[in-house]
Amino acid sequence: MQIRQIGGKIESVTSAVSQPALRALLLGVISFSDLVELLAEKNSPAEGSPDLKHQRNYQMLNSQLRQLLQDNGVSPIDVSGTFDPQFHRVVGTQAAPEQQPGRIISQIRKGYTSGTRVLRYADVILSQ
């Protein structure tokens, strides 16, 4: 009986420790993926340029990172539509007469969820 209780306590402590560690690991992979994506988009070298090979490598690496995240239940947050404080964080507003106020105009930084939990909020610009 006591062994079962101790086992249960160890299991609950292990779960509590692993969740923050897993979250930190996933956020690290997301940040690394952001950097690789930025490097892939930053330079648009001419065809035949040696830099084109680097850009393709960055794109391939970013694709693999995104697949790794997806395989582990991490999904990007949708930013099409209306602001939702459960998933989005407003980092600015912009006049947009053709848009209804409160609509997302652009995304500054991608957000991600893992299951039903937000790992990182999507940073967005809203219409005024």
N, C-alpha and C positions, 0 to 999 in steps of 0.2 A: 504494500500500500504506500509506504513512504517513498519507495523508489519511483512509483508512478507519479507521485506529487512532485518529486524533485525533477523528474524528466519533463513534466509539464511546465515547471518554472523555467528550466533551462531553455526549452523550446520557445517560450514567450519572450525571454530575454534575447535569444538569438534573433527572433523575428524583429524585435524592436531595434536591435543594432543593425541588422542588415537593411532595413528600409531606408534610413538616412544614407547609408553607404551606397546603396543601389541608386538612389535619387541623385547623389553627388556624381556617381559614375555616368549616369545617363545625361546629366547636365553638362558634364565634361565632353562627352561625345557630341552633343548638340553644339556646343561652343566651337569645337574643332571642325565640325561640319560647316558651321557658319563661316569660319575663316577660309576653308578650302573653297566654298562657294564664292566668296568674295574674290579670292585669287583667280578663280576660273572666269569670273565675269569682268574683272578689272582690265585685263588686257585682251584686246581683239587683234591678234597679230595677223598679218597678211598670209595668204596661202603660200606654203613653201617655206615660211619663216621657221627658224629653229624654235621660236617661242610658241608656235602652234602646237608642237609636240607637248610642251609643258602644259598648255591650256587643256589639251585633251586628257593628259594625266590627271590634272586637277578635277576635271569633269568626271572621269572614271572613279577617282577616289571618293568624290562627293556622292556619287551614285551608290557606291558600296556602303558608305556611312549611313545614308538614308535607308538603305535596305536593312542594315543592321538594326537601326532604330525601329523600323517597321516590324521586323521579325521578333522584336522584344516588346511589342505592344505600344510603341510610341507613335502617335499620330500628330500631324500638323493641325493647328487650329484654323478653322475656316474663317476668313476675313471678308467674305462677300456678304454684304447686307448691313444690317443694323448693329450698332454697338451693343455688346453684351458684357456687363461688368464681371460676369463669372469667368470669362475667357480673354477679355481684351483690357488693355490698359491704355488710356488716352495720354499721348505724349505731345499732342498739339491739335490745333484746329485751323481750318482754312476756309475762307469764303468760297462757296460753290453754289451760285444761284440756281444751277440746274439740278442740284441735289436737295433732298429733304434734310433738314437739320438732324444730326445724330447718325448719319450714314457714314460708313467707313469709306474714306477716299483712297487712302494708301496704307501700306504696312511698312513700318520702319524696321521691325525685327520680328521674325517668325516666332510663334508660340507653339507649345506642344502639350499634349495630354498623354497620360499613361493610364489606360482604363478610364475611370471617371475622375481622376485627379489631374489637376493642372501642374505640369512640371515647370513651365515658364509661360507667362502671359504674352499674348501677341501685343506688341507696341504698335498703336495705330494713330492715324491722323483722321479726325472727324470733320464733317462739313458743318458750317455754322448756319 
